[in-house]
Amino acid sequence: MKIIVNGAGGRMGNEVIRMAQAGMRGAEMAAAVDINGCNVTGCAVAKSLDEYEGPADCVIDFTHHTVTAGLLEYAKKRKLPVVIATTGHTEDEKALIKAAAAEIPVFFSYNMSLGVAVLASLAEKAAKMFPDADIEIIEKHHNRKLDVPSGTALLLADRIKLVRADAEYVIGRHENGKRTKNEIGIHSLRMGNVVGEHEILISTDNEVITLKHEAKDRALFAEGALSAAAFLVKQPAGLYNMQDMMAAE
């Protein structure tokens, strides 16, 4: 499986390249792409996707959500599956992703961790079992993270909303007032070099269930992206996520 890493000069791009060069998930490097340039041996190096026209089986994108349109145009033009591993997309960008999935396989997830996928499944089940419980989500990340709340926190809230159709998200409670029955509180902390922590508290008057995932190393997201690519190259056009990949295993 020959992969193009878009955003090769970034921290996550470097991790994907390291693992691909080690042959993880049957991957090998086709090209390393970064607008700021990068120093990668053993494969083509380019400053834009359009510069690379060589053989490839999949694109893994660890850049920024603002490149979505160009990324998808390149993938559609070459009929390449694409793993989108960035967060913070606007509604318009999400619409572009959905439209592209009608032509090519697209893997889109706010978090590339299998553990987070399991956490989301458990959160949905717990919320269903305790329909009247209060639910709060706390997410912690390093002090350089741009988007608030994290894409993963929204992913978890969206999964809970599947069994709580009337749920309303309250982002960073900051005003006086009683908690409403249907709200899901989402709180963001930014500090130090925290890789990523997500905690879900499900509380009734008599008991509290705590579900938590803690990322110890960013390498787990790179590994998840390679797993997603290995899954995606076998799929027809469509929009896929971690739950689809779990179901296929």
C-alpha positions, -999 to +999 in steps of 0.1 A: +000+000+000+017+032-012+007+062+007+010+100+002+014+118+035+001+154+033+014+175+061+047+154+062+066+182+080+043+182+110+045+161+142+018+137+131+031+135+096+065+125+109+049+098+129+030+084+099+062+084+078+082+067+105+057+039+108+052+036+070+089+033+065+089+005+091+062-013+070+034-010+096+000-022+082+017-031+049+024+006+041+052+022+022+058+058+013+049+071-021+053+108-014+058+133+014+040+166+009+043+197+030+038+233+020+068+244+041+090+216+027+103+186+044+133+163+045+123+127+038+144+101+022+133+071+001+102+087-015+091+117-036+090+150-018+068+179-029+054+212-016+019+206-029-002+175-038-005+186-074+033+183-078+031+145-073+017+124-101+034+091-094+019+058-082-001+058-049-029+039-033-041+064-006-037+099+008-033+105+046-039+141+055-026+156+087-026+193+077-054+218+085-091+218+077-088+248+054-071+226+028-101+203+025-113+216-009-079+212-026-073+178-009-105+164-021-101+177-057-067+161-059-081+128-045-111+128-069-090+137-099-067+107-092-095+084-079-076+079-046-090+070-012-083+097+014-080+095+051-088+129+067-072+130+101-076+167+108-103+184+130-121+218+132-140+215+098-167+240+090-202+229+079-193+238+043-161+217+045-181+188+059-205+191+030-175+189+006-163+157+023-198+141+021-200+151-016-166+136-024-175+103-007-200+098-036-170+094-059-141+081-038-137+063-005-132+089+023-123+081+059-133+109+082-130+108+120-124+134+146-101+109+164-079+081+149-077+061+182-094+027+184-097+033+221-117+065+216-140+045+192-146+020+221-152+049+245-178+064+222-196+030+220-196+027+258-208+062+262-238+056+239-247+024+258-244+041+292-265+071+281-292+047+269-293+028+301-296+060+322-319+083+302-324+108+330-287+111+341-267+143+338-239+140+313-207+161+313-177+158+290-142+171+300-114+172+275-078+182+281-051+190+255-018+207+251-016+245+251-010+247+214-043+232+203-064+256+183-100+242+182-123+243+212-139+220+220-119+192+206-133+172+177-132+141+198-154+157+225-179+166+198-176+130+184-185+117+219-214+141+223-227+132+189-226+095+197-246+102+229-270+123+210-280+092+190-299+080+221-308+115+233-323+132+203-332+163+224-297+168+238-283+203+236-246+210+239-234+236+264-199+245+256-179+258+286-207+267+311-199+303+321-232+319+332-253+316+363-283+294+360-297+260+367-286+231+346-312+221+321-325+185+318-313+179+282-279+195+282-246+178+276-219+200+291-185+201+273-155+216+291-121+223+276-087+225+294-055+236+276-022+231+294+013+220+290+020+190+267-011+170+274-015+146+244-053+142+249-077+131+277-114+127+274-136+119+304-174+114+304-193+117+336-228+101+337-245+110+370-279+102+386-288+113+421-274+080+434-244+071+414-218+083+389-203+064+360-170+077+347-156+067+313-122+079+304-096+076+276-061+090+279-036+092+250-001+086+262+017+091+229+007+108+196+020+078+178-014+061+184-031+085+161-006+078+133-011+041+138-048+046+136-045+066+104-025+038+088-051+012+099-077+034+084-058+036+051-054-002+050-092-006+056-101+022+031-082+009+001-104-022+001-137-002+001-159+012-026-168+050-027-184+061+005-179+079+038-163+058+065-153+062+102-138+043+131-171+025+138-171+011+102-136-001+106-143-018+139-173-035+124-153-049+096-127-065+119 
